[in-house]
Amino acid sequence: MVALPAELGIGAAAGVIAFVLKGVVNYAVITLTGFDANPQGPYHDAAGGGVLPLILTFAFLSVLTPVGEEFLFRGVVTNALLRYGPVVGVLSSSTIFALFHGVNIAMTTAFVVGIIAAEAMRRSGSIWPAVAVHTVHNMGLPLFALITGTTGPG
């Protein structure tokens, strides 16, 4: 099924929600555990390192990675697990997606984005709203670096 523009818009809005929600969740995890090592620091450095690194960060972090990961995790994993019901499909695929990102602060981010992207895919019947969620979420870092001229934890 091809995504309609409205579905992509909903996916984009959900990506903004994912970006904000992961910030709240990460803040809570860091506050409660002190666990704040960020394995994605090189992305922060690249996004704030000049025009070419910023363009490459946008291309890889905000376009290529979301497309590849969503086709694998939502297109294959979530669809396979949905046969066991929506709760199992969404939460299990999001857990696998989070573990794929490693046991670190990125894991909580990936879990939040995974749930929102999986639910967008499940409800729409199309992978493209999930790609929109992931793309918009991942654009937050390079946009933050571009707008503020600084980098910081994602």
Secondary structure, DSSP 8 states (H G I E B T S, - for coil): ----HHHHHHHHHHHHHHHHHHHHHHHHHHHHH-----TTHHHHHHHTS-HHHHHHHHHIIIIIHHHHHHHHIIIIIIHHHGGG-HHHHHHHHHHHHHHHT-SSHHHHHHHHHHHHHHHHHHHHSSSHHHHHHHHHHHHHHHHHHHHHS-----
